[in-house]
Amino acid sequence: MSTQQDELRSWIGRSETVQDTIYPTPVIALTATLDHPAASAATGTALPPLWHWLYFLPMHRQSDIGADGHARRGGFLPPVPLPRRMWAGSQFEFRAPIRVGDRVARTSTIDDVSTKEGRTGKLVFVKVRHEVRCNDNKDPALVEFHDIVYREAQGPNDVAPPPQAAPIDAAWRRRILPDDVLLFRYSALTFNGHRIHYDRQYVTQKEGYPGLIVHGPLIATLLMDLLRRQMPDADVASFRFKAVRPTFDLNAFHVSGQPQADGKTIHLWASDHDGWLTMDATAVLR
């Protein structure tokens, strides 16, 4: 285990840079997917927070895709030999606007790799730092830390961790129906081939989940979208979220928010149909 851990940690510091252009069509498409009225995305329009996920898409060759729909292990990310991969959370600093028409470059670096034993076996955590720069600017417009967790396959005797009740003091609340079409559209917009989001047979029979899993980034985007609906002029300086519990497509769920007394901090969270907390997040305004 120590040798394997050392091998995985040898990926720390690896870096890659990819380039893209902030074209309007993905913005228009996500606007429709989130059920907003049609709106133009003229050159110079600022992207809402987290909509940079519509760009820098993973363009792996079909022959390089693994059984779970992700790219085969190795390459930029370390070759973690565990079958289940989930987006555990992210932290963001929004330093400058990213606008339609911008030429953008994202530099990604493996910031950390760590291993620990959980209640269902071995876990490997990979933290990736992304820096997005616009139009050859030296300073990043956005800094993101992306936390990925790899875990062992579901075992017959595995016991789920006890659920946590979601807060009940929401000032804002919106019901979301995670039907197959919503999950498909978001997968298509982000070119996400991970089968847990669209292949019911795979996710239930191979990974042992009861239904399709709602994308963590989609839930985070819906949380930020709730803030945007309630405070259209809010200028978000930072945002962080942590996935607490999977959300499945079997029932509707809620996104909620509660402004804090300081006037700048917004507590945001998602909860399932039973009232259990599924994602916890905080936005800080300028």
Buried (B, 14 or more C-beta within 10 A) or exposed (E): EEEBEEEBBEBBEBEEEBEBEBEBEBBBBBBEBBEEEEEEBEEEBEBBBBBBBBBBBEEBEEEEBBEBBBBEBEEBBBEBEBBBBBBBBBBBBBBBBBBBBBEBBBBBBBBBBEBEEEEBEBBBBBBBBBBBBBEEEEEBBBBBBBBBBBBBEEEEEEEEEEBEEBEEEBEBEBEBEBEEEBBBBBBEBBEBBBBBBBBBEBBBEBBEBEBBBBBBBBBBBBBBBBBBEBBEEBEBBBBBBBBBBBBBBEEEBBBBBBBEEEEEBBBBBBBBEEEBBBBBBBBBBE
